[in-house]
Structures are given as C-alpha cells and as structure tokens.
Amino acid sequence: MINKILLTFILGMFLTSFSSGAIQTLGTFELNKDIVLVQTCDLCNYNNVSYVLLPNSTIIKINSQMTKDGTFYNFTLDKLNVQVSGEYIINGLGDLNGDGANKTWNYNLFVNPLGDPITVSTALIYLVTLAGALMVFSLSLYFSIMIPWVNKRGEEGKVISVNKLKYIKLGLMPISYALFNWILNILLLLSRFLENGVINSFFSFMFTIFINLAYPLAIVWGIIFMLAIKNDAKISKTLRFRP
C-alpha cells in the first residue's frame, strides 16, 4: 500500500494533464473486458498511451499510438490488462501545441466486476432487497419444516385421515429453494462491489452449484409429489370402504 502511494506520488510529479478541459476521469468499467481509452486535443498531431498503473501497483508498459479521428483519439486496453478491481491511472503523451514537443497527460478510471459506479444508494437498494428476501425465505422455510407430513393416525396406529397440509409443505419447498437462490444472487451482486476476488468467487461458486442442482431436485420433487398423490388416493379409497 505504501509503495503504491509513493509510486502514484512520483508519477504525479512528472505527469500533468493537457489543460483544464482534458479528461480527468474516464468512468467505471467492467472487470475482464476491453476498455476504450480516449483523449481529446484540438492542435495535437498525435497521442500515445505510455503506461497504465494498476490498483496493485503493477505498471504495464504500452507505448502505443492512439487512433486519431479529428480531435478525438482512442486506444483499446486489452481485457488481459483489466483483471484487477480498483483505480487505474492512464499515462500518455502528445504534442499539445501541434509542434512535435511531447507533453504528458494522465487520468484515472475505475474497474469492478459489475462495471457500475459504487454508490451508497445502489448498496442500500441491494441491502433492503436482501433483508426482504431473507424475511420471506425464513417464513417459507419455517413453515415448510413445521407443517406435518404424515397422515393422522388413531390410537391403534391406523390412518384415520389424509393430511392435506403436506401439499402446502411440498409447495413451500421449491419456493424456499428459489428464494435461497435469489438471496445467493443478491449476495453475489453485492460481493462484486468489493475489491475481494475470494468473496466474489465463493458466492459465484455457490450460486452456480445451487442453480445446477435445481433441475435434478425438481425431478426428485416431482416424483415425491406424484407418489404422495398416489398414496393418499389409495388411503382415501381405503378409508371410504372401512367399516
């Protein structure tokens, strides 16, 4: 961290922007995606991207000329160089006065897995949604556990009535599972705002597993549901003819 601060300070001493109208920050971009770097200059004959300072203090040497279109210049930063979340400092040079004399410039941009600016309002929306999802999931899970499954039996241990509540229990099971996956998805989105690849990878791994399990579990649930209907129909028929 100290090395990054010192390096940024040293670069800042030698790198100055073109003018007050030059780009100071380019915005926020998505991790592992190409980024189009731009610069504008009225009199310049050329602009080059020289170095990129990454959030982990790594310096990537570019030394490539930007494509010119009138007063607009652009250069595509390859996604292989966009694998770290945080602030990137783009350093370049061009002939400010159109006289061939190099003048340096720099600006920053930000990278995160979502490609969206990290704002308090965005985080609050996710947190409120997460709280609501957790509340509904807790209620659904509670009733899916507490609702009895077995049929009612008499003192002799024989079934005296079919428990229809088991179908509510069966209905709450996929609802609880879907809510759980929704919660994992919200946590995954929140983790993408953090500059911590381990946390993001964990929730991404968990979400992928439970999404992939949905299909086989749905088949098992369907089989249980059909067996329950068949068994209850048989019991109901027996009870109707029981003396």
N, C-alpha and C positions, 0 to 999 in steps of 0.2 A: 504494500500500500504506500509506504514512504517513497519507494523507488518510483512508483507511478506519479506521485505528486511532484517529485523533483524533475522527472523527465518532462512532464507537462509544463512545468515552470520554465525549464530551459528552452523547450520548443517555443513557448510563448514569447520569450525574449527575442527570438530571431525571426518569428513569423508574424507578419502584420497583414491585416486584410487590405483589399484593394482600396475601398473607400467606404464611407458611411452607408452607401447604398448597396454594398456587396452582401452576399448571403452570409448570415451569421449562424444559422442552424437550418438543417435540411428537413428535419422532422423525425418521425418514428417509423421503423421498418420491421418486417418480419424476419425472424431468425432463419438461417439456411435458405435464403432467397437472394437472387441478384438485386443489387441496388444501383439505380442510375444516379450517378453523381453529376451535378450540374454547376455551372458558373456563368455569370454574365459580365460582359465588358464591352463598352462602346468602341474603344480605339484599339483593342488588342488584336494582334495578328495570330496569336497562339495562346493556349493554356495547357499546362501539363499537370497531371496528378503525380506527385513525387512520392509521398509516404502516407501510410494510414496507421495511426496509433490506436491499437485495440484496447478494450477495457482491462485486459490482463497485462497491459504494458508491453505487449509484443508490437514491434514495429514491422510493418510489411512494406517492402520496397516496391514501388510501382513503376515510376519513371516512364509513364506512357502519355502520349499526346491525346488531348480530348478532341472529339469530333466537333467541328465548327459549323454553325448554321447562322450566319449573320453575326449578331452579338451574343448568341446563345451557344454554350459549349456543354458537351456531355461525355461521360465515360461510364461504362458499366463495370461495377465492382463485382467480381465473381462470387457466387454463393459459397465457394470453398474458403473465402476470406471473411465470411459472415457466419461464424459458428459460435460466437460468444455474445451473450446478452450484456447490454450496458451502453456506455457512451463511446462513440468512435470519433476521432479527430482526423479530419481530412486535410492534408497539407499539399499545396501545389504552388505553381509559379506561372507567370505570364508577363508579357510586355505591356504594362499598364498604359503607357503613352503611345504605344504603337511604334516605338523606336528601337525595338530589339533588346532593350535593357530589362533584365529579369527583375520582377518584383514578386515577393512571396505573398501567399494568402492562405488562410485556413478557416475552416468552420467545423461544426460538430453535427452529429446525428445520433439517434438512439435506436437500439435494436432490442426487441423482446420477442418471445415466441408467438404472440398474437399479432404483432405489428400495429398495435394501438397504443396511444399515449396512456400512461398510468396516471389516472386521476382518482381523487377521493370519491367523487360521485359514482364512478364506474365500480369501484371496490364496494361501496355501500350497497349498490344495487345487487351485486352478486351475494353479499353477506345477508341481506334481507331475504333474498330468494332462497339461499341456503338454509336460513333459520326456518322459513315456512315449509320447505321441503322436509327438513328434519322433523318438524312437528307432525306433519301429515304422515310421514313414514313411521314415526314412533306409534301413533294411534293405530295405523293399519297393521303393523307388526304385532302390537299388543293384542288386538282382537283376533288376529289370525292364530295366535298362540293360545289365547284363553278360551276361545269358543270350543266347546267339546266336539269331539269327532265321533265317538262311539254312540251307538243307539241305546235308548233307555231300556234297562232290564228290571225285572221284578225281583221279589225276594228269593225266588228259586233260581235266579240267574238266567232266566229265559227273556228274550227280547219281547217287550210289550208294546213298543212304538218305535217308529223310524225317526231318527234325529235329522230334521230338515236343515238345521243350522250348519251342518257340515258343509253345505254347498256355499254358504256365505264364507265359511272358513277357506274353502277351495278358491273362491273368487278373490279373497283378500291376498292370497299367496302370490299370484302374478302381479297384483297391484303393488305389493310391498317390494317385490323384486324390481319392478320398473322404477319405483321411487328411489330405491337404493342405487340403481344405475344412474338416475338423474342427479343424485347427490354426488356420486363419483365424478360425473361430468362437470358439475359446478366446481368441485374441488380441483379438478384438472385445469379448468379455466383460470381459477384463482392462482394456482401454482405457476401458471405461465407468466404471471406478472412478477414472480420472484426471480431473482438472478441466481437461482439454485437449480442446476440441472438434475440433481439427485432426486429432489422432491417432485419435480415435474415428471421425471422418468418413472417414479414409483406409481403416481396416480395414473399415468398413461398406461402402465403395465396392468394395473388392477382393473381399469376401465375396459381394456381390451379383453382381458380374461373373462370378466363377467358378461360382456356383450357376446363373446363367442360361446359362452355356456347357455345363453338364452334359448337357442334352438333345441339342443338336446333336452334341456329341462322342460321346455314346452311340450315335447313329446312325452316325457315321463308324466307330466301333469295331466295331459290328455288321457293317457292310459289309466291313471288313478281315477280321474273323473268318470270315465266310462265304466270302470269296474265298480265304482261306488253306486252309480245309477243302476247297473245290472243287479248288484247285490241287494240294494234297497227295494228294487222292484220285486225280487224274489221273496224278500222278507215280508213286504206288504201283502203279497199274494197269500203267503202262509198265514199271516195274522187274520186275513179275511175269512179263511176257512177253519181257523182254530175254534173249537167249541168253547 
